[in-house]
């Protein structure tokens, strides 16, 4: 196999790798947005539904039963958020491929590639100096500068934006859990007061 044909096949394999990474990135972003929307809806529901004011004993007991079911739903949300948080640590920071880096970034070669200044070796780490279009200027561990196709490299995890998104989801989840616990306490307290008033009223009629 000629060297030119081999490099062409290598670049095709790299391109496939990038497409998979983009697919994973967009899947993660969609799942994170969907989870955020669900947590917001749950927050609204807790605020509106579990207010103990102007409720009779029967309504309060029904709300407490419903709230216990909601707690189980919250547990499943917690697992979902934790899974997203773990996945966020594996998401590649794709935005750095399109914007000029504010600092020197470590990158990893996806394939072997011959440049005028030397060879890029698959699996080795390099430093991204400049991502100017389809070719990147990189530096190896010995300080040698080379220019190679951008498709040859990935910028490894983590992606600060993805990590920040899941940190926010964790905060939302915790806030909802605390709000649910407070609502349960308020409902139980109101129910206890009504039962006490009811018992007191019965005693007075005897």
MARZAPA-88128 format. One record per residue: residue in three letters; z, y, x negated of N, C-alpha, C, O, CB in turn; residue number from 0. Coordinates in steps of 0.2 Angstrom, whole numbers. Each point is the difference from the previous one (the first is absolute). Glycine has a CB too. Layout:
<fipas>
Ala, Z, Y, X, Z, Y, X, Z, Y, X, Z, Y, X, Z, Y, X, NUM
...
</fipas>
This chain:
<fipas>
Unk, 0, -6, -4, 0, 6, 4, 0, 6, -4, 4, 1, -5, 2, -7, 14, 0
Unk, -11, 11, -8, 0, 6, -4, 6, 4, 1, 4, 0, 5, -16, 0, -4, 1
Unk, 14, 4, -6, 6, 5, 0, -1, 5, 6, 5, 1, 3, -4, -3, -15, 2
Unk, -7, 4, 13, -1, 5, 5, 1, -3, 7, 3, 3, 4, -11, 3, -11, 3
Unk, 6, -12, 8, 1, -4, 7, 7, -1, 1, 3, 0, 5, -14, -5, -6, 4
Unk, 15, 3, -5, 7, -2, 1, 4, 6, 2, 4, 0, 4, -6, -9, -13, 5
Unk, 0, 15, 6, 4, 6, 1, -2, 2, 7, 5, 3, 4, -5, 1, -15, 6
Unk, -6, -5, 14, -1, 2, 7, 4, -5, 5, 2, 3, 4, -14, 0, -8, 7
Unk, 12, -9, 2, 4, -5, 4, 8, 3, 0, 3, -1, 5, -11, -9, -7, 8
Unk, 10, 11, -4, 7, 3, 0, 1, 6, 4, 6, 0, 3, -5, -5, -15, 9
Unk, -5, 9, 12, 0, 7, 4, 0, -2, 7, 4, 3, 4, -9, 4, -13, 10
Unk, 1, -12, 11, 0, -2, 8, 7, -3, 2, 3, 1, 5, -15, -3, -6, 11
Unk, 15, -2, -4, 7, -3, 1, 5, 6, 1, 4, -1, 4, -7, -10, -10, 12
Unk, 2, 16, 1, 5, 5, 1, -1, 4, 6, 5, 2, 3, -5, -1, -15, 13
Unk, -6, 0, 15, -1, 3, 6, 3, -3, 6, 3, 3, 4, -14, 1, -9, 14
Unk, 10, -11, 5, 4, -4, 5, 7, 1, 0, 3, 0, 5, -12, -8, -6, 15
Unk, 12, 8, -5, 7, 1, -1, 2, 7, 3, 5, 1, 4, -5, -8, -14, 16
Unk, -4, 12, 9, 2, 7, 3, -1, 0, 7, 4, 3, 4, -8, 2, -14, 17
Unk, -1, -9, 13, 0, 0, 7, 6, -3, 3, 2, 2, 6, -15, -3, -7, 18
Unk, 15, -5, -2, 6, -3, 3, 6, 5, -1, 4, 0, 5, -8, -11, -8, 19
Unk, 5, 14, -2, 5, 5, -1, 0, 6, 6, 5, 2, 2, -5, -5, -15, 20
Unk, -6, 5, 14, -1, 5, 5, 2, -3, 7, 3, 4, 4, -12, 2, -11, 21
Unk, 7, -12, 8, 2, -3, 7, 7, -1, 0, 3, 2, 6, -14, -8, -6, 22
Unk, 15, 4, -5, 7, -1, 0, 3, 7, 1, 5, 1, 4, -5, -11, -11, 23
Unk, -2, 15, 4, 3, 7, 1, -1, 2, 7, 5, 3, 3, -8, 0, -15, 24
Unk, -3, -3, 15, -1, 2, 7, 4, -4, 5, 3, 3, 5, -14, 1, -8, 25
Unk, 12, -11, 2, 4, -4, 4, 7, 2, 0, 4, 1, 5, -11, -10, -7, 26
Unk, 10, 11, -4, 7, 2, -1, 1, 7, 3, 5, 0, 4, -5, -6, -15, 27
Unk, -5, 10, 10, 1, 7, 4, 0, -1, 7, 4, 4, 3, -10, 1, -13, 28
Unk, 2, -9, 13, -1, -1, 7, 7, -3, 3, 3, 3, 5, -15, -4, -6, 29
Unk, 14, -4, -2, 7, -3, 2, 6, 5, -1, 4, 0, 4, -9, -12, -7, 30
Unk, 5, 16, -2, 5, 4, -1, 0, 6, 6, 5, 2, 2, -6, -4, -15, 31
Unk, -5, 4, 14, -1, 5, 6, 2, -3, 7, 4, 3, 3, -13, 3, -10, 32
Unk, 7, -12, 8, 2, -4, 6, 7, 0, 1, 3, 1, 5, -14, -7, -5, 33
Unk, 14, 4, -6, 8, -1, 0, 3, 6, 1, 5, 1, 4, -6, -10, -12, 34
Unk, -1, 15, 5, 3, 6, 1, -1, 3, 7, 5, 2, 3, -8, 0, -15, 35
Unk, -2, -4, 15, -1, 2, 7, 5, -4, 5, 3, 3, 4, -15, 0, -6, 36
Unk, 13, -9, 0, 4, -4, 4, 7, 2, 0, 4, 0, 4, -11, -10, -6, 37
Unk, 9, 12, -5, 7, 2, -1, 1, 7, 4, 6, 1, 2, -6, -7, -13, 38
Unk, -5, 10, 11, 1, 7, 3, 0, -1, 8, 5, 3, 3, -11, 2, -12, 39
Unk, 3, -10, 12, 0, -2, 7, 7, -3, 1, 3, 2, 6, -15, -4, -5, 40
Unk, 14, -2, -5, 7, -3, 1, 6, 6, 0, 4, 0, 4, -8, -11, -9, 41
Unk, 3, 15, 0, 4, 6, 0, 1, 4, 6, 5, 2, 3, -7, -1, -15, 42
Unk, -4, 0, 15, -1, 4, 6, 3, -4, 6, 4, 3, 4, -14, 3, -8, 43
Unk, 9, -12, 4, 3, -5, 5, 8, 0, 0, 3, 1, 5, -14, -8, -5, 44
Unk, 13, 7, -6, 8, 0, -1, 2, 6, 3, 6, 0, 4, -6, -7, -14, 45
Unk, -3, 13, 8, 3, 6, 2, 0, 1, 8, 4, 3, 3, -8, 2, -14, 46
Unk, -2, -7, 14, -1, 1, 7, 4, -5, 5, 2, 1, 5, -13, 4, -8, 47
Unk, 11, -12, 0, 2, -5, 5, 7, -2, 0, 3, -1, 5, -14, -3, -7, 48
Unk, 15, 5, -4, 6, -2, -1, 6, 5, 1, 5, 0, -3, -10, -9, -4, 49
Unk, 3, 14, 11, 5, 6, 1, 5, -3, 5, -2, -1, 6, -6, 10, -9, 50
Unk, 14, -9, 2, 5, -2, 5, 2, 4, 6, 3, -2, 5, 2, -4, -14, 51
Unk, -7, 13, 8, 1, 4, 6, -3, -1, 6, -6, -3, 1, 7, 11, -10, 52
Unk, 3, -7, 15, -3, -1, 6, -2, -7, 2, -4, -1, 4, 1, 13, -4, 53
Unk, 6, -17, -3, -1, -7, 1, 6, -4, 3, 5, 2, -2, -13, -2, -8, 54
Unk, 6, -4, 15, 6, -4, 3, 1, -6, -4, -3, -2, -5, 0, 6, 16, 55
Unk, 8, -8, -9, 2, -6, -4, -6, -5, -1, -1, -3, -5, 13, 5, 9, 56
Unk, -15, -3, 2, -6, -5, 0, -5, 2, -5, -3, -4, -4, 5, 1, 16, 57
Unk, -4, 9, -12, -5, 3, -5, 2, 0, -7, -4, -2, -4, 0, 9, 13, 58
Unk, 10, -6, -10, 3, 0, -7, 0, -7, -3, -2, -2, -5, 9, 11, 8, 59
Unk, -5, -14, 2, -1, -7, -3, -7, -2, -1, -1, -4, -5, 12, 1, 12, 60
Unk, -16, 5, -3, -7, -2, -1, -2, 3, -6, -4, -3, -4, 2, 3, 16, 61
Unk, 4, 6, -14, -2, 4, -6, 3, -4, -6, -4, 0, -5, 3, 11, 11, 62
Unk, 7, -13, -6, 3, -4, -5, -4, -6, -2, -1, -2, -6, 12, 7, 9, 63
Unk, -13, -9, 3, -4, -6, -1, -6, 2, -4, -2, -4, -4, 7, -1, 15, 64
Unk, -9, 10, -8, -6, 2, -3, 1, 2, -7, -5, -1, -4, 1, 4, 15, 65
Unk, 9, 0, -13, 1, 3, -6, 1, -6, -5, -2, 1, -6, 7, 10, 11, 66
Unk, -1, -16, -3, 0, -6, -4, -6, -3, -2, -2, -2, -6, 13, 0, 11, 67
Unk, -16, 2, 0, -7, -3, -1, -3, 5, -5, -4, -2, -5, 3, -3, 16, 68
Unk, 2, 11, -10, -3, 5, -5, 2, -1, -7, -4, 1, -5, 3, 7, 15, 69
Unk, 7, -10, -11, 3, -1, -7, -3, -6, -3, -2, 1, -6, 13, 4, 10, 70
Unk, -13, -10, 0, -4, -5, -3, -7, 2, -2, -3, -2, -5, 10, -6, 12, 71
Unk, -10, 12, -3, -7, 3, -2, 1, 4, -6, -4, 0, -5, 1, 1, 17, 72
Unk, 9, 3, -13, 1, 4, -6, 0, -5, -6, -2, 2, -5, 8, 7, 12, 73
Unk, -3, -15, -6, 1, -4, -6, -7, -2, -2, -1, -1, -7, 12, -3, 11, 74
Unk, -16, 3, 0, -6, -2, -2, -4, 5, -3, -4, -1, -5, 4, -7, 14, 75
Unk, 1, 15, -7, -2, 6, -3, 2, 0, -7, -4, 2, -5, 4, 4, 16, 76
Unk, 6, -8, -12, 3, 1, -7, -3, -5, -5, -2, 2, -5, 13, 1, 10, 77
Unk, -13, -9, -2, -4, -5, -4, -7, 3, -2, -2, -1, -6, 9, -8, 11, 78
Unk, -10, 12, 0, -6, 3, -1, 0, 6, -5, -5, 0, -4, 2, -3, 16, 79
Unk, 8, 7, -11, 0, 6, -5, 1, -3, -7, -2, 3, -5, 7, 4, 14, 80
Unk, 0, -12, -10, 1, -3, -7, -6, -3, -3, -1, 1, -6, 13, -3, 10, 81
Unk, -16, -1, 0, -6, -3, -2, -5, 5, -2, -3, -1, -5, 5, -9, 12, 82
Unk, -3, 16, -4, -4, 5, -2, 3, 3, -6, -4, 3, -4, 1, -1, 16, 83
Unk, 9, -1, -13, 3, 3, -6, -2, -4, -6, -1, 3, -5, 11, 2, 12, 84
Unk, -9, -12, -6, -2, -4, -6, -8, 1, -1, -2, 0, -6, 12, -8, 9, 85
Unk, -14, 8, 2, -7, 1, -1, -2, 6, -3, -4, 1, -4, 2, -8, 14, 86
Unk, 6, 12, -9, -1, 7, -3, 0, 0, -7, -3, 4, -3, 7, 1, 13, 87
Unk, 0, -9, -13, 0, -1, -7, -6, -3, -4, -1, 1, -6, 14, -2, 8, 88
Unk, -17, -2, 2, -6, -3, -2, -7, 4, 1, -5, -2, -2, 11, -9, 3, 89
Unk, -5, 17, 3, -6, 4, 2, -2, 4, -6, 4, 3, -4, 0, -3, 16, 90
Unk, -11, -1, -13, -2, 4, -6, -1, 8, 2, -2, 1, 6, -4, -12, -10, 91
Unk, 7, 15, -1, 0, 7, 2, -8, 3, 0, -2, 3, -5, 14, -1, 0, 92
Unk, -15, -4, 10, -8, 1, 0, -1, 8, -1, -6, 1, -2, 4, -12, 9, 93
Unk, 6, 15, -4, -2, 7, -1, -1, 3, -7, -3, 5, -1, 10, -4, 12, 94
Unk, -4, -5, -16, 0, 3, -6, -7, -2, -3, -2, 3, -5, 14, -5, 3, 95
Unk, -16, -2, 5, -7, -1, -2, -4, 6, 2, -6, 0, -4, 7, -13, 5, 96
Unk, 1, 16, 4, -5, 6, 2, 2, 7, -2, -4, 4, 0, 2, -11, 10, 97
Unk, 8, 7, -13, 3, 7, -2, 1, 0, -7, 2, -5, -3, 3, 7, 14, 98
Unk, -5, 4, -14, 2, 0, -8, 7, -1, 0, 4, 3, 3, -13, 5, -5, 99
Unk, 11, -13, -3, 7, -2, -1, 4, 6, -3, -2, 4, -4, -1, -16, 3, 100
Unk, 9, 13, 4, 4, 6, -3, 4, -3, -6, 3, 5, -4, -2, 0, 16, 101
Unk, -1, -11, -14, 3, -3, -6, -4, -6, -2, -5, -2, 4, 16, 6, 0, 102
Unk, -10, -6, -10, -4, -6, -2, 3, -6, 4, 6, -1, 1, -7, 6, -13, 103
Unk, -4, -9, 14, 1, -6, 4, -1, -6, -3, -5, -1, -3, 3, 8, 13, 104
Unk, 6, -12, -9, -1, -7, -3, -6, -3, 5, 1, 0, 6, 11, -1, -12, 105
Unk, -16, -2, 3, -5, -4, 4, -1, -7, -3, 2, -1, -6, -8, 12, 10, 106
Unk, 3, -15, 0, -1, -7, -2, -8, -2, 1, -3, 1, 5, 15, -4, -2, 107
Unk, -15, -1, -8, -7, -2, 0, 0, -6, 4, 3, -5, -1, -5, 10, -10, 108
Unk, -3, -5, 15, -2, -5, 5, -5, -5, -3, -1, -6, 2, 4, 13, 7, 109
Unk, -6, -5, -15, -6, -4, -3, -1, 2, -7, 3, 6, -2, -8, -8, 13, 110
Unk, 2, -2, -15, -2, 2, -6, -6, 5, 0, -5, -1, 5, 9, -10, -10, 111
Unk, -5, 15, 1, -6, 5, 0, 0, 3, -7, 4, 2, -3, -3, 1, 15, 112
Unk, -8, -3, -15, -1, 3, -6, -2, 7, 1, -4, 2, 4, 0, -13, -8, 113
Unk, 7, 15, 0, -1, 7, 0, -3, 2, -7, 0, -4, -5, 9, 7, 14, 114
Unk, -11, 3, -10, -3, 2, -7, 6, 1, -5, -1, -1, -6, -8, 7, 12, 115
Unk, 15, -5, -3, 5, 1, -5, 5, -6, -1, 4, 0, -4, -4, 12, 8, 116
Unk, -2, -18, 0, 4, -6, -1, 0, -4, 7, -4, 2, 5, 11, 4, -14, 117
Unk, -3, -11, 9, 0, -4, 6, 6, 0, 4, 5, 1, -2, -12, -9, -4, 118
Unk, 6, 9, 13, 5, -1, 5, 1, -7, 1, -4, -4, 1, 1, 15, 5, 119
Unk, 10, -13, -6, 2, -7, 1, 3, -1, 7, 5, 4, 1, -4, -5, -14, 120
Unk, -3, -4, 17, 3, -1, 6, 8, -1, -1, 2, -4, -4, -13, -1, 8, 121
Unk, 15, 8, 1, 7, -1, 0, 4, 4, -4, 6, 0, 0, -9, -11, 2, 122
Unk, -1, 15, -7, 4, 4, -4, 1, 7, 3, -3, 2, 4, -2, -8, -14, 123
Unk, 11, 9, 8, 2, 7, 2, -4, 5, -4, 0, 0, -6, 11, -4, 11, 124
Unk, -13, 10, -2, -2, 5, -3, 3, 7, 3, 3, -1, 5, -14, -5, -7, 125
Unk, 9, 11, -1, 3, 7, 3, -6, 4, 2, -5, 1, -3, 15, -1, -4, 126
Unk, -10, 2, 14, -5, 4, 3, 0, 7, -3, 5, 3, 1, -5, -11, 9, 127
Unk, -5, 10, -13, 0, 7, -3, -4, 5, 5, 2, 5, 2, -2, -10, -13, 128
Unk, -5, 2, 14, -4, 4, 5, -4, -4, 4, -4, -5, -2, 3, 14, -6, 129
Unk, 1, -8, 15, -4, -4, 5, -5, 4, 2, 0, 2, 6, 10, -9, -2, 130
Unk, -15, 8, -8, -6, 5, 2, -6, -5, 3, -4, -2, -4, 8, 10, -6, 131
Unk, -3, -8, 16, -6, -4, 4, 0, -7, -1, 6, -4, 0, -12, 14, -1, 132
Unk, 0, -13, 0, 0, -7, -1, 2, -3, -7, 0, -6, -1, -10, 7, 9, 133
Unk, 11, 3, -12, 2, -2, -7, 7, 3, -1, 1, 6, 1, -13, -7, -6, 134
Unk, 16, -3, 2, 7, 2, -2, 1, 1, -8, -3, -5, -3, 8, 0, 14, 135
Unk, -2, 10, -13, 2, 0, -7, 7, -3, -1, 5, 2, 4, -12, 8, -6, 136
Unk, 8, -15, -2, 6, -4, -1, 2, 0, -7, -4, 1, -4, 2, -8, 15, 137
Unk, 8, 5, -12, 3, -1, -7, 3, -6, 0, 4, -2, 4, -2, 14, -6, 138
Unk, -3, -16, -4, 3, -6, 0, 7, 1, -4, 2, 5, -2, -13, -12, 2, 139
Unk, 15, 1, -1, 6, 0, -4, 0, 3, -7, 5, 2, -2, -2, -11, 10, 140
Unk, -9, 9, -11, 0, 2, -7, -3, 7, 0, 0, 3, -5, -3, -14, 1, 141
Unk, 2, 14, 10, -2, 7, 0, -7, 2, 0, -2, 5, 0, 12, -3, -6, 142
Unk, -14, -8, 7, -7, 1, 0, -3, 2, 7, 3, -3, 5, -4, -6, -14, 143
Unk, -3, 14, 9, -2, 2, 6, -7, -3, 2, -5, 0, -4, 11, 11, 2, 144
Unk, -7, -13, 8, -6, -3, 2, -2, 2, 7, 4, 3, 4, -2, -13, -11, 145
Unk, -8, 10, 9, -3, 1, 7, -3, -6, 3, -4, -3, -3, 2, 15, 0, 146
Unk, 4, -14, 9, -2, -6, 3, 0, 2, 8, 3, 4, 2, 2, -12, -11, 147
Unk, -9, 4, 12, -1, 1, 8, 7, -1, 3, 4, -4, -2, -15, -1, 2, 148
Unk, 12, 10, 5, 7, 0, 3, 1, -6, 4, 6, -2, 1, -7, 14, 0, 149
Unk, -4, -16, 1, 1, -6, 4, 3, -6, -4, 3, -4, 2, -13, 7, 4, 150
Unk, 10, -2, -13, 3, -5, -5, 8, 1, 1, 3, -5, -3, -13, 6, -5, 151
Unk, 13, 4, 11, 7, 1, -1, 4, 0, 7, -3, 2, 5, 1, 4, -16, 152
Unk, 8, -8, 11, 4, 2, 6, 6, 4, -3, 2, 0, -6, -5, -10, 12, 153
Unk, 6, 14, -1, 6, 4, -2, 5, -4, 4, 1, 0, 6, -6, 12, -7, 154
Unk, 10, -16, -3, 4, -4, 3, 6, 3, 4, 1, 6, 0, -3, -13, -9, 155
Unk, 5, 3, 13, 6, 3, 4, 5, 3, -4, 0, -1, -6, -2, -7, 15, 156
Unk, 6, 13, -6, 1, 1, 7, -4, 6, 2, -2, 5, -4, 13, -11, 4, 157
Unk, -12, 7, 7, -3, 6, 3, 6, 4, 3, 3, -2, 5, -14, -4, -3, 158
Unk, 13, 12, -5, 5, 4, 2, 0, 1, 8, 5, 0, 3, -4, 5, -14, 159
Unk, -7, -4, 13, -1, 2, 8, 2, -6, 4, 4, 1, 5, -13, 7, -8, 160
Unk, 7, -14, 1, 2, -6, 4, 7, -1, 0, 3, -2, 5, -14, -3, -7, 161
Unk, 14, 6, -4, 8, -1, -1, 3, 5, 5, 5, -2, 3, -6, -3, -15, 162
Unk, -1, 11, 12, 3, 5, 4, 0, -1, 7, 4, 1, 4, -7, 7, -13, 163
Unk, -3, -11, 11, -1, -2, 7, 5, -5, 2, 3, 1, 6, -15, 2, -7, 164
Unk, 13, -8, -3, 5, -5, 2, 7, 2, 0, 4, -2, 4, -12, -7, -8, 165
Unk, 9, 13, -1, 7, 3, 0, 2, 4, 6, 5, 0, 3, -6, 1, -16, 166
Unk, -4, 3, 16, 1, 3, 6, 1, -5, 6, 4, 2, 4, -11, 8, -9, 167
Unk, 3, -15, 5, 1, -5, 5, 7, -3, 0, 3, -1, 5, -15, -2, -6, 168
Unk, 14, 2, -5, 7, -3, -1, 5, 5, 3, 5, -2, 4, -8, -5, -14, 169
Unk, 2, 13, 9, 5, 5, 2, -1, 1, 8, 6, 0, 3, -7, 6, -14, 170
Unk, -5, -7, 14, -1, 0, 7, 4, -6, 3, 3, 1, 5, -14, 5, -6, 171
Unk, 10, -11, -2, 3, -6, 3, 8, 0, 0, 3, -2, 4, -13, -5, -9, 172
Unk, 12, 10, -1, 8, 0, 0, 2, 5, 5, 6, -1, 3, -6, -2, -15, 173
Unk, -3, 9, 13, 2, 5, 5, 0, -3, 7, 4, 1, 4, -9, 8, -12, 174
Unk, 0, -13, 9, -1, -3, 7, 6, -5, 1, 3, -1, 5, -16, 2, -5, 175
Unk, 14, -5, -5, 6, -5, 0, 7, 4, 2, 4, -3, 4, -10, -5, -12, 176
Unk, 7, 13, 4, 6, 4, 1, 0, 3, 7, 5, 0, 3, -4, 2, -15, 177
Unk, -7, 0, 14, 0, 3, 7, 1, -5, 5, 4, 1, 5, -12, 8, -9, 178
Unk, 6, -15, 3, 1, -5, 5, 7, -2, 0, 3, -2, 6, -15, -2, -8, 179
Unk, 15, 3, -3, 7, -1, -1, 5, 5, 4, 4, -2, 3, -6, -4, -14, 180
Unk, 0, 12, 10, 3, 6, 3, -1, 0, 8, 5, 1, 3, -6, 6, -14, 181
Unk, -5, -9, 13, -1, 0, 7, 4, -6, 3, 3, 1, 6, -15, 3, -8, 182
Unk, 13, -10, -2, 3, -5, 3, 8, 1, 1, 3, -1, 5, -11, -6, -11, 183
Unk, 10, 11, 1, 7, 2, 0, 2, 5, 6, 4, -1, 4, -3, 0, -16, 184
Unk, -6, 5, 13, 0, 5, 6, 0, -3, 6, 4, 2, 5, -9, 7, -12, 185
Unk, 0, -14, 8, 0, -4, 6, 6, -4, 2, 2, 0, 6, -14, 0, -8, 186
Unk, 14, -3, -3, 7, -4, 1, 6, 4, 1, 4, -2, 5, -9, -6, -13, 187
Unk, 5, 14, 5, 6, 4, 2, -1, 3, 7, 5, 0, 4, -4, 3, -16, 188
Unk, -7, -1, 14, -1, 2, 7, 2, -5, 5, 3, 1, 5, -12, 7, -9, 189
Unk, 6, -14, 2, 1, -6, 5, 8, -2, 1, 2, -1, 5, -13, -3, -9, 190
Unk, 15, 5, -2, 7, -2, 0, 3, 6, 4, 5, -2, 4, -5, -4, -15, 191
Unk, -2, 12, 11, 3, 5, 4, -1, -1, 7, 5, 1, 4, -7, 7, -13, 192
Unk, -4, -10, 11, -2, -1, 7, 4, -6, 3, 3, 0, 6, -14, 4, -8, 193
Unk, 12, -9, -2, 4, -6, 2, 7, 2, 1, 3, -3, 5, -11, -5, -11, 194
Unk, 11, 12, 1, 7, 2, 1, 1, 4, 6, 5, -1, 4, -4, 1, -16, 195
Unk, -6, 5, 13, 0, 4, 6, 0, -4, 7, 3, 1, 5, -8, 8, -11, 196
Unk, 1, -14, 6, -1, -5, 5, 6, -4, 2, 2, 0, 5, -14, -1, -8, 197
Unk, 15, -1, -3, 7, -4, 1, 5, 4, 2, 4, -1, 5, -7, -6, -14, 198
Unk, 3, 14, 7, 5, 4, 2, 0, 2, 7, 5, 1, 4, -5, 4, -16, 199
Unk, -7, -4, 14, -1, 2, 7, 2, -6, 5, 3, 1, 5, -12, 6, -8, 200
Unk, 8, -13, 1, 2, -6, 4, 8, 0, 0, 3, -2, 6, -14, -5, -9, 201
Unk, 14, 8, -2, 8, 0, 0, 2, 5, 5, 5, -1, 3, -5, -3, -15, 202
Unk, -3, 10, 12, 3, 5, 4, -1, -1, 8, 3, 2, 4, -6, 6, -13, 203
Unk, -2, -13, 10, -1, -2, 7, 4, -5, 3, 1, -2, 6, -13, 6, -8, 204
Unk, 15, -8, -3, 5, -5, 2, 6, 2, 3, 4, -4, 2, -9, -3, -11, 205
</fipas>
